[in-house]
Amino acid sequence: MSGTAGDVVINGGDFITDCTLISKSGGTLAIKGGTFSADPSTYLADGYKATEADGKWVVSK
């Protein structure tokens, strides 16, 4: 079976994985919320920011 990967939009959640693993799906990755163990700034949707506190990165608008 083969196919084309679609785009991924993350609106929230708690993630302990590096976002580069998610972005390898073949589509685009746009993060609009959530808490991450690594800096997700490369994948933020327009108008969103990531701030670090106590070893976690929190995405907000």
DSSP file (Angstrom, degrees, kcal/mol; ACC not computed):
  #  RESIDUE AA STRUCTURE BP1 BP2  ACC     N-H-->O    O-->H-N    N-H-->O    O-->H-N    TCO  KAPPA ALPHA  PHI   PSI    X-CA   Y-CA   Z-CA
    1    1 A M              0   0    0      0, 0.0     2,-0.3     0, 0.0     0, 0.0   0.000 360.0 360.0 360.0 136.0    0.0    0.0    0.0
    2    2 A S        +     0   0    0      2,-0.0     2,-0.3     0, 0.0     0, 0.0  -0.921 360.0 147.6-134.4 162.8    1.3    3.5   -0.8
    3    3 A G        -     0   0    0     -2,-0.3     2,-0.5     0, 0.0     0, 0.0  -0.975  44.2 -84.4-174.1-178.6    0.0    6.9   -0.5
    4    4 A T        -     0   0    0     -2,-0.3     2,-0.1    22,-0.0    22,-0.1  -0.906  39.1-124.6-109.5 132.5    0.8   10.6    0.1
    5    5 A A        -     0   0    0     -2,-0.5     2,-0.1    20,-0.2    21,-0.0  -0.452  27.2-140.0 -71.8 146.6    1.1   11.9    3.6
    6    6 A G        -     0   0    0      1,-0.2    21,-0.5    -2,-0.1     2,-0.1  -0.359  29.0 -76.2 -97.4-178.7   -1.1   14.8    4.5
    7    7 A D        -     0   0    0     20,-0.2     2,-0.5    -2,-0.1    22,-0.2  -0.440  40.4-142.8 -75.8 153.0   -0.4   18.0    6.5
    8    8 A V  E     -a   29   0A   0     20,-3.4    22,-2.3    -2,-0.1     2,-0.5  -0.981  14.6-173.8-120.9 127.7   -0.3   17.8   10.3
    9    9 A V  E     -a   30   0A   0     -2,-0.5     2,-0.6    20,-0.2    22,-0.2  -0.988   8.8-158.6-120.7 123.6   -1.6   20.6   12.6
   10   10 A I  E     +a   31   0A   0     20,-2.3    22,-3.8    -2,-0.5    23,-0.6  -0.907  16.0 172.5-103.7 117.9   -1.0   20.4   16.3
   11   11 A N        -     0   0    0     -2,-0.6     2,-0.3     1,-0.3    23,-0.2   0.562  64.5 -31.4 -99.3 -12.5   -3.5   22.4   18.3
   12   12 A G  S    S+     0   0    0     21,-0.4    -1,-0.3    23,-0.0     2,-0.2  -0.954  72.6 111.2 173.2 173.0   -2.5   21.2   21.8
   13   13 A G        -     0   0    0     -2,-0.3    22,-2.8    -3,-0.1     2,-0.5  -0.655  61.2 -80.5 129.2 174.8   -1.1   18.3   23.8
   14   14 A D  E     -c   35   0B   0     20,-0.2     2,-0.4    -2,-0.2    22,-0.2  -0.967  46.4-174.1-118.9 115.1    2.0   17.3   25.8
   15   15 A F  E     +c   36   0B   0     20,-3.5    22,-1.1    -2,-0.5    23,-0.2  -0.921  24.3 179.7-119.8 132.3    4.8   16.0   23.6
   16   16 A I        +     0   0    0     -2,-0.4     2,-0.3    20,-0.2    -1,-0.1   0.273  61.6  91.1-108.7   9.4    8.1   14.5   24.6
   17   17 A T  S    S-     0   0    0     21,-0.1    21,-0.3     1,-0.0    20,-0.3  -0.730  85.0-103.0-104.1 153.9    9.4   13.9   21.1
   18   18 A D    >>  -     0   0    0     -2,-0.3     3,-1.6     1,-0.1     4,-0.7  -0.557  29.3-129.4 -70.6 135.9   11.4   16.2   18.8
   19   19 A C  H 3> S+     0   0    0      1,-0.3     4,-2.3    -2,-0.3     5,-0.2   0.699 100.9  75.1 -64.3 -19.6    9.2   17.8   16.2
   20   20 A T  H 3> S+     0   0    0      1,-0.2     4,-0.7     2,-0.2    -1,-0.3   0.826  91.8  56.1 -63.6 -28.2   11.5   16.8   13.4
   21   21 A L  H <4 S+     0   0    0     -3,-1.6     3,-0.5     1,-0.2    -1,-0.2   0.905 109.4  45.1 -67.2 -40.5   10.2   13.2   13.8
   22   22 A I  H >< S+     0   0    0     -4,-0.7     3,-1.2     1,-0.2    -2,-0.2   0.880 108.2  57.8 -68.5 -38.6    6.6   14.4   13.2
   23   23 A S  H >< S+     0   0    0     -4,-2.3     3,-1.0     1,-0.3    -1,-0.2   0.656  86.7  77.6 -70.5 -15.0    7.6   16.6   10.3
   24   24 A K  T 3<  +     0   0    0     -4,-0.7    -1,-0.3    -3,-0.5    -2,-0.1   0.351  63.5  99.1 -77.0   8.6    9.1   13.7    8.3
   25   25 A S  T <  S-     0   0    0     -3,-1.2    -1,-0.2     1,-0.1   -20,-0.2   0.653  99.5-113.1 -69.5 -14.4    5.5   12.6    7.4
   26   26 A G  S <  S+     0   0    0     -3,-1.0   -19,-0.1     1,-0.4    -2,-0.1   0.117  90.5  79.4 103.2 -21.4    6.0   14.2    4.0
   27   27 A G  S    S-     0   0    0    -21,-0.5    -1,-0.4     1,-0.1     2,-0.3  -0.104  92.0 -75.9 -96.6-159.3    3.4   17.0    4.5
   28   28 A T        -     0   0    0     -3,-0.1   -20,-3.4    -2,-0.1     2,-0.5  -0.730  34.2-143.4-101.4 155.4    3.8   20.2    6.4
   29   29 A L  E     +a    8   0A   0     -2,-0.3     2,-0.5   -22,-0.2   -20,-0.2  -0.982  17.6 179.6-119.2 124.1    3.7   20.6   10.2
   30   30 A A  E     -a    9   0A   0    -22,-2.3   -20,-2.3    -2,-0.5     2,-0.5  -0.983  12.1-156.8-126.6 119.8    2.0   23.6   11.8
   31   31 A I  E     +ab  10  44A   0     12,-2.4    14,-2.4    -2,-0.5   -20,-0.2  -0.845  21.8 164.8-101.4 127.9    2.0   23.9   15.6
   32   32 A K        -     0   0    0    -22,-3.8     2,-0.3    -2,-0.5   -21,-0.2   0.242  67.1 -11.1-122.9   8.2   -0.7   26.1   17.2
   33   33 A G  S    S+     0   0    0    -23,-0.6   -21,-0.4    27,-0.1    -1,-0.4  -0.909  76.0  93.3 170.8 166.3   -0.5   25.0   20.8
   34   34 A G  E     - D   0  59B   0     25,-0.7    25,-2.6    -2,-0.3     2,-0.4  -0.543  60.4 -84.3 122.9 172.8    0.9   22.4   23.2
   35   35 A T  E     -cD  14  58B   0    -22,-2.8   -20,-3.5    23,-0.2     2,-0.3  -0.975  42.3-171.5-120.9 133.4    3.9   21.7   25.5
   36   36 A F  E     -cD  15  57B   0     21,-2.9    21,-3.1    -2,-0.4   -20,-0.2  -0.908  31.8-142.1-130.5 151.0    7.1   20.2   24.1
   37   37 A S  S    S+     0   0    0    -22,-1.1     2,-0.3    -2,-0.3   -21,-0.1   0.628  93.6  41.7 -84.5 -14.6   10.3   18.9   25.5
   38   38 A A  S    S-     0   0    0    -21,-0.3    19,-0.1   -23,-0.2   -23,-0.1  -0.924 105.4 -83.7-129.4 155.8   12.4   20.5   22.7
   39   39 A D        -     0   0    0     -2,-0.3     3,-0.3     1,-0.2   -20,-0.1  -0.419  38.3-173.9 -61.6 116.1   12.1   23.9   21.0
   40   40 A P    >   +     0   0    0      0, 0.0     3,-2.3     0, 0.0     4,-0.3   0.254  45.8 119.4 -94.6  13.0    9.3   23.7   18.4
   41   41 A S  G >   +     0   0    0      1,-0.3     3,-1.3     2,-0.2     7,-0.1   0.772  64.9  63.5 -54.0 -33.4    9.9   27.2   16.9
   42   42 A T  G 3  S+     0   0    0     -3,-0.3    -1,-0.3     1,-0.2    -3,-0.0   0.786 109.0  41.3 -60.5 -27.2   10.8   26.0   13.4
   43   43 A Y  G <  S+     0   0    0     -3,-2.3   -12,-2.4   -13,-0.1    -1,-0.2   0.250  82.2 130.2-109.9  11.5    7.3   24.5   13.0
   44   44 A L  B <   -b   31   0A   0     -3,-1.3   -12,-0.2    -4,-0.3     3,-0.1  -0.415  57.9-120.8 -70.5 140.2    5.1   27.2   14.6
   45   45 A A    >   -     0   0    0    -14,-2.4     3,-1.8     1,-0.2    -1,-0.1  -0.389  50.1 -74.1 -69.7 157.4    2.1   28.5   12.6
   46   46 A D  T 3  S+     0   0    0      1,-0.3    -1,-0.2    -2,-0.1     3,-0.1  -0.262 121.0  22.5 -54.5 135.0    2.1   32.2   11.8
   47   47 A G  T 3  S+     0   0    0      1,-0.3     2,-0.3    -3,-0.1    -1,-0.3   0.434 100.2 109.6  88.7   0.1    1.3   34.4   14.8
   48   48 A Y    <   -     0   0    0     -3,-1.8     2,-0.3   -17,-0.1    -1,-0.3  -0.760  46.1-164.9-109.4 155.5    2.4   31.7   17.4
   49   49 A K  E     -E   60   0B   0     11,-2.9    11,-2.4    -2,-0.3     2,-0.5  -0.953  13.1-139.6-137.2 156.5    5.4   31.7   19.8
   50   50 A A  E     -E   59   0B   0     -2,-0.3     2,-0.4     9,-0.2     9,-0.2  -0.970  18.2-172.5-117.2 129.7    7.2   29.2   21.9
   51   51 A T  E     -E   58   0B   0      7,-2.3     7,-2.8    -2,-0.5     2,-0.4  -0.961  17.0-134.3-122.7 142.5    8.5   30.2   25.4
   52   52 A E  E     +E   57   0B   0     -2,-0.4     2,-0.3     5,-0.2     5,-0.2  -0.793  29.0 163.8 -99.4 134.2   10.6   28.0   27.6
   53   53 A A  E >   -E   56   0B   0      3,-2.7     3,-1.7    -2,-0.4    -2,-0.0  -0.935  69.3 -13.5-148.8 124.0    9.9   27.5   31.3
   54   54 A D  T 3  S-     0   0    0     -2,-0.3     3,-0.1     1,-0.3    -2,-0.0   0.846 128.3 -50.7  55.0  38.9   11.3   24.9   33.6
   55   55 A G  T 3  S+     0   0    0      1,-0.2     2,-0.4     0, 0.0    -1,-0.3   0.523 118.4 103.1  81.4   4.7   12.7   22.8   30.7
   56   56 A K  E <   - E   0  53B   0     -3,-1.7    -3,-2.7     2,-0.0     2,-0.5  -0.944  62.6-139.5-121.7 145.1    9.4   22.8   28.7
   57   57 A W  E     -DE  36  52B   0    -21,-3.1   -21,-2.9    -2,-0.4     2,-0.5  -0.900  17.4-162.7-102.8 124.4    8.4   24.8   25.7
   58   58 A V  E     -DE  35  51B   0     -7,-2.8    -7,-2.3    -2,-0.5     2,-0.4  -0.926   6.7-148.0-111.8 128.5    4.9   26.1   25.7
   59   59 A V  E     +DE  34  50B   0    -25,-2.6   -25,-0.7    -2,-0.5     2,-0.3  -0.816  29.6 152.9 -98.5 131.8    3.2   27.3   22.4
   60   60 A S  E       E   0  49B   0    -11,-2.4   -11,-2.9    -2,-0.4   -27,-0.1  -0.935 360.0 360.0-148.8 170.2    0.7   30.1   22.5
   61   61 A K              0   0    0     -2,-0.3   -11,-0.1   -13,-0.2   -28,-0.0   0.406 360.0 360.0 -97.9 360.0   -0.6   32.9   20.4
